[in-house]
Amino acid sequence: MTIRTRGIFGRAALALVTVAATGAAAFGVGLAGGTHGAAHAATTLTNGGFEAGGSTQTPSGWGEYSWSGHTSASYTEWGGRSGNYRLAHWASGAYQVETYQYLSGLANGSYTARAWVRSGGGQYEAFMALRNCGGTEARVAIPTTGNWTQISVSTTVTNGQCTVSFVSNARAGNWINVDDVEFTGGSTGDPGVPGGFMVGADFSTLAKNEDRGAVYRDAAGNQRDAVQLLRSAGVNYARLKVWVDPTDGYNNKARVLTMAARAKAQGMRLLVDFHYSDTWADPGKQYKPQAWENYSVNQLRDAVYSHTYDVLSALKAQGTTADMVQVGNEINDGMLWPEGRSNNWANLATFLTAGAQAVKAVDGSTQVMLHLAEGGNNSQHRWWFDQATSRGVPFDVIGVSHYLYWHGSITSLRTNLNDLASRYQRPVVVVETAYGFTTAQNDHEPNIFNSSLASAGGYPATPQGQADALRAVFDAVKAVPNGRGLGVFYWEPTWTAVSGAGWDPDDPSSGNGWENQAVFDYSGRALPALAVFGQV
């Protein structure tokens, strides 16, 4: 087991990490066997509502631990979310405390813990974790909020046991409340992905939209936080793109850190999409960042490594480690043109390898994806991945974009995915898809999806047509043999038309040509396609 004392205690307690060989090796390590007897071993979580025993120092069924002597900072008190009582962490002085429950006799497979939380903020760290489950500890930060908010975290149990844990490393007077804890699962599948399937959304433009006044409502018309709304609809994976130095200041390192924290706080996993550009990168354009414009091939290689490492290490440092990373975006014709075009595979392989090595240097468990567009183009994809594998480019996952109106039928997608998964023995993901619910415009920018593309896509440009198109893509991926169809991501479901949040980072007056492919209508209300995420 890896002991991550800095991750548990934060900066203020680094000087405290000197323990005797006969004592606990680090905060919470003794929990692997449930040795702090107050948390009895069970196959199901008990007293998740903290009602048993009423107001008490130690919640029934739970244990408390603090090797620095602060167990009194964990207790139950009046004021529950759904019942009379809740768990609280608080002390008048600085404290470190863990409230945990050890479970054993579990069937191996994927599990998810959910809890409703509140926090006054200010802690060095406050989080929910699943640890000692057979793999790397999984955790999610407890957000600062005065309202009850549900968070979740997932892991894969491989040793028949797991510990559900709430940890505070706090300053004097900091507090959290916890209630209605659940622990569910048991299905086999991809590590860390509930049910073994990635139900994803790329909401990279959400922050800019919100800053310009966008609002989002559920199907009943109630205004909601967009990330919470996506999570409650079934989205378990967020995808965020990274530009190097964009003019508008969005989709850069700082913005990605903020959005990653929001996604992880909702229990989502994180896919980071490196464009290696200051603006959009796709098969038709792969512009180098301005700062790299005059670099040599070796300098570009080093820049790819450094930029990738810098962003990912910052994410890890704030407790939002990337679970998967794209080294390049829709790189059918390479990246970092002209040096890295696909007519110079030696250079391209050098750049891709540098990016992949940086990913693994930050965290060896983070998976590397290589991503192409035209998800039905089997001959091109075979040629491309043959080139990559023959040059030893390291990668774990194959990602494709597949827009039915551009890239071909569901049949062509299914045929290509099945072949790629078998030929290269890697899981496959449709990492971008979308469809229009109307051909009407909601701003001055012409829509990309129009009546001609609706005809080509094979589904009507209606809310139900949009939902049916998305469901068809999900079905194609889930049908990939041997469980290698890993998931589907909807591209920019929250990019509604808001003045100032257009497509061009260099032009604030630019409009949005995507609003009719969002999964929210022109009043911000959720469309039927949003419900498809929860039906996978």
N, C-alpha and C positions, 0 to 999 in steps of 0.2 A: 504494500500500500504506500502511495506517495503521501508524505506529510507536508501539507502546504501551510506552514505556520503564518506566513505573511497574508495569505488569502483568508485565513480565519480571523486573525487578530487585527490586521491593519497596521498602519505605521506606528501608532502610539504604543503598541505592545511588543515591538520587535525585541526590545531589550529584556523582556520577560522570558524569552524562550531559552531557558536553561533548566532542564529537568533531569532528575535522577534516573538511572537506568532501571530502577525497580518501579518507578512511577509511570503515569500515563505519558506516552511519548509526545503527545500534543493534544490540543483541545479536541475532545470527542473521539479520540482514537480507540479508547476503551469500549466504545459503543458497538464495535463489530460483533461482539458476543453478547451484548446486552448485559454487561457485567455490573452496571450500576442498577441493581435489582429493581428499582421502582418501576421501570418500564418492562413489564413482563413480555415474554415472547408469545406471539399469537400469529395466526394466519390472516387475520383481518384487523383493520384499525379499530380500536375501541375508544369510546368517549371523544369522538371527533368534534362534538359540540361543547365539550368541557362542562356538561351539566352534572355528571356524576360527582357527588361529593360537595357540590355547591362551592361557596367561596372557601378556598383552601390554599395552603402553601404549595402543595404538590398535587397537580391534577391526577385523578384516578386514571391508571393505565399508562401514564406518561412518566418519564424520568427527567431529572434536572441535573445539569453538570456545569461546573465552573472550577477549573483547577486554580483559579486565582481567588476563590472563596466568595463568589457572588450569587450563589444559588437562590438567595432570598429575593433576587431581582426578577424571578420567574414565579408567577402565581396566578390563580384564577380570581375573578372579581365580578361583581354585578355589572350588567350592561351588554349582554350578548346581542349578536346580530339577529338570530332567529329564536333564541331561548333566553334564559335568565343570565347565563354566565359566559364569560370569554376568558381566553388566556391573555395575560399582560406581561410585558417586560418593562420594568421601570426601576430606577433607584435614584436616590438623591445625590449619589456620587458616581463617578465613572465605573462602568461594570462590563464584564463579559459573561454571557450566560447562554446556555443551550437547553431547550426543551425538546425531548426526543421520544420516539416510540420505536422499539425494535420489533420487527416482524420476521418470523421464520416459517419454514414449511411451505414456502411459496412455490407455485409452479413457475419455472423459468419462462421468461417472455417480457414483453413490453408493458410497463406500468406508468401510470400518471398520478401524481398527487396534486390535489387542488385545495385551496384554502381561501377564505375571505379575510382580508387584512386591512388595517389602517396604520398610519405611522405619522408621528410629528416630525420625522426627519432629523438630520444632524448627526446620525451615527457614523462611525468609521465604516461599519458594515451592518446590514440587517438583511437576512435572506432566509428562504426556505430551501432545504437541500434534501436530496436522496443520496445516501452514502452507504458504503459497505455492501453494495448490491452486486459486486462482482466485476465492476468496471470503474471508469473514471467518475468521480463525484459529479452529480448534476445539481445545479442550483439556479435559483431565480431571485433577483433582488426584490425586497419589499418596498414598494413605491411610497413616496411621501404624499399622503392624501388623508384628509379628514373624513372622507366617505368610505364606506365598506366597498372594497374592490377585490374581485376574484383574481388570483394568480394561479399558475400551474407550472409544474416541472415534470419531465418524463425521463425515464431511464430504462435500461434492459437488465433484468435480473438474470444472472447466470449461475448463482450459487445457492439459490433457494432462500435467500434472506435479503432484507433491506431495512434501512433505518430512515424514518421520516423525521426531519430535524428543523427546528426554528432557532436561529442564532442571532444574537445581538452583541455587537462590540460597540459600546455606546459611551457617549459623554454623559455627564451628570444631567439628570432630568429628561433625557431622551426616552421615548416610549414607542412601543408597538402594541397592537391588539390583534389577536388571531381567533377565528371561530370557524365552525362548520368545515372541518378538515375531512377530505375524502382521499382514499387510496384505492385505485381501480386498475384493472388490466389483467394481464396474464396471457395475452396473445403474442405469438412469435412474430418477428419481423425485423425491420431495420433498426439497429440500436438507436434509441433516443427518439424514434418517431412513433407517436401513438398509433397503434394498429398496424405499424410497419409501412405506412404509406404517407408520402409527403403531399399535403394539401396546402399549396403555396400561393402567395400573392406578392407581386412586386409593387410596393407602394412608395417608390423612391420620390415621387413628386408630391406626396401628401403634405410634407412640411411647408412647401412653398404655397400650395393651395390653401392650407389652413391660415397661413400668415396673410393671405389676401382675402380672407373672409369666408372660405368654403365651410359649409355645415353638412352634417351627415345624419340621416334619420333611419330608424329601423322600418320594417314593413308597416308598422302601425302608425308611423309618423312621429315617433318620439325622437328628439335630438339626442345623439349618442357620440361618444368618442369613437373615431373611425377605427382605431386599432382594436379597441375593445369589441367593437361591432364585428369586425372581421374574425376575431378569435372566437366570439360566441357563435358565429356562423359555422365554425369548423376549421378555419385556417390554422395550421400548426407550424407553418414555416414562412418566414419573411425573407424577401429578396431585396437587397439594397445595392444600387450601383454606386461606384466611386469614380469621380473624375479627379484629375490631379489639381488643377487650379482654374475652376470655372469662373467666368466673369460675374455671374449673379450670386456666387457664394453658396449655392446649394449643391448637394451631392458631393461635397468635399469631405475630407477626413472628419472635421468637427461635426458636421451635420450627420454623418453616418453614425458617429458615436452616440449622438443624441437619439436618433431613431432606433438604433440597435437596443438601447436601454429601454425604450418604450415597448419594443417587440418582445424582448426577453422578460420584461415585467409581466407580460400577458401569457408567459409560458410558451412562446413561439421559439422554434429553432431559427438559425440565421444563416442565410446564403449571401455571401458578399460577391458582388459582380464588378470586377476590375475592368474598366474600359481602356486604361492606359492612354488617356486623352483628356483634353480640357473640355470636350464636348462629346456629342453622340458618336459612337463607334458601331459600325454595322458592316455588312458585306460590301456596301458601296463607298464607304469612307472609313479610314482608320488613321486619322490625323494624329501626329505626334503632339504631345504637350509642348507649348511654346518654349518652356524652359529646357526641353530636351532637343530642340530643333537642330542644333549643330553638333550633336553628339556622334561619336564614332560607334561602331557596332559594339565594341567592348563597353563603352560608356552607357549605351542603351541597355545592355545586359545588366550592368550594375545598377542602373536606375530602376529597372523593373524589380530587381531583388529588393533594393532599399525601400522603394515606395510600398511594395507589397508587405514587407516586414514591418514597416513603420505603422501602417494602418492596422494590421492584424495584431501587433503587439499592444497597441493602444486599446483596442477592443478587449483583449485578454486582461489587460491591467485594470479595466473598469468592471471586470466580472461578466463580460458579454462575449466570450470567446466565439469566434465564427465556427459553425459546425460544418460548413462546406464553403468552398471558394471557387469562383470561376477565374481562371487565368485567361483573360480576354473575353470579348463579347462578340458573338457572331463572326468568328474569325475564319470563314470559308476561304477568304483570300488573304489570310494572314493579319498582321497588326503592325503598328509602328511603320507605316509606309514611308519611303519605298524600301527601306532596308529589310523589313520583315514580311514582305509580300510572299505569297505562296509559290512564286517562281524562284524564290531563294530559300529553300527549306532548311538549309544549313543554319542560316541566321534565325529563321522562325523557330526552329527547334531549340536553339540557344536561348532565345527569349522565353519560350514556354517553360523550359527546364529551370531557368533562373526563378521564374515566378513560383513554380511548384516547389522548389527547394526552400524558398522563403516561407511558404505556407507551412511546410512540415517543420521548419526550424522554430516557428512560433508555437505550434502545437501539433504533435505527431498524429493526434486523433482527427484533426480536421481533414475532410476529404477534398480532393482536387477534382474539379470538373473542367472538361474542355467542351466548348459550346459552339455549335454551328447553326446557321439558319437553314431553311428549306428542308423541313423534317421529312418530306417524302422523297427526297433526291438520293436514292440509294447508291447510284454509281458514283456520284461526287463524294458522298460520305465515306464509301469504301476507299476510294483513292486517298482521301485526306487522312483517315486514320491508319491506313497502311503506311503512309509516309511518316506519321507521328510514331507509330510503334516500331518501325524499322530503324528509327533514330534514337530509340530508347527514351522518348519523352514520358515522364512519369505522370500518371493520372489514375483516378479511381472511378470516375463516373463520366458517362457521355450525356451531354445535354443538347437538345435541339429546340429550335423555335418552329412552331407549326401553326400558322394562321391559315385556316381552311380556304380563304378567298385568295391567298397568294401562293401557298405551298402545296396545294393538291388535296386530294380526297382523304377521308379517314382510312380508306383501304391502303393508299400509298404510305400513309404514316405508319399504319400497323405493320405493313410488310418491311419497311425500313427499320423500325424499332426491333422487330423480332430478329432480323438479320444482324444488326449491330450488336445486340446483346449476346447472340450466339457466337459470332465471329471473333469478338474481342473480349468475351467473358467478363463484361462489365455491366452494371446496372445502367438503365437509361431513364432519362427524365425529360418530359416536355417542359422546358424551363420558361417558355413564353407561348401564350395563346390568348386570343380574345375574339370577340364577335360583337357586331352592332345590334342594338335593340331598336334602332330607328335610323332613318336616313336624314331626318331633319337636323338643322344646325341650331346651336345655342350660343354662338358667338360669330364674329366676322371671319374666322378662319375656316376655309373649306374643309369639310370632314374627309379623312382618309378613306373611311368605309362609306361607300356610296351605293346607289342602286345597282351599278354594274358589278361591284364586288359582292354584293348580296347575292346576285344571280350566280356568280362563280362559286360562292361558298356553299351553296346548296341548302341553306336554311333561311327562312324569311327574316327580314329586319324588324322583328317584333320582340317584346320582352320574352315571350315563350320560345321564339326561335333562338335567341341568344342563349337561354338556359339549355335548350336541347343540343346546341352546338357544343357547349362546354361539357355537357354530360357525355357526348360521343367521344370527345378527346380523353376524358377520364377512363371511359370503358376500354378504349384502345390500349392505353398504358397498362391498365390493370390486367389485361389479357396477355401481356408479354410472358412467354413461358419461363418456368423455373423461378418465378418470383422476382425477375429482374426488372420489371416495370416499377420504378421507385416512386414516381409522383408526377404531379402537374402543377404548374404555376400560372396564374392569370396575370397578365401584364397590365399594370396601372388601373386596377379596378376603382380607385378613388380619384382619378384625374378628371374631375368635372370642370366645366368652363367657368373660370373666375378671372376677372380682369387683372392683368399683371402676372398671371401664372401660365404664360404661353410656352410654346415649345423651344423658343430660341433664347438661350441664356445671355446672348449679346443684345437682345432687343426686348425691352419691357413691354412694348406695344404689340408684340406677337401674340397670336391667339392659339387656341387649343384645337387641333384637328382630331382629337381622340375622345371628346366628351360623349359621343354616342356609342362608345365601346366600354364606358365605365359600367359598373354594376349598380349605379345609383342614377335615378332619373333626373330630369332637369330641375326638380324641386329638392333634390338631395335625398329622396326616399329610396330605400333598398328595393331592387328589382328581383324577380324570381331567380335569376342566375346566382344571387348570393346564397340562396338556400341550397343550391347544388353542392356547395362545399361541404355541407353537413350530411349529405346523402351518399358520400363515397363509401 
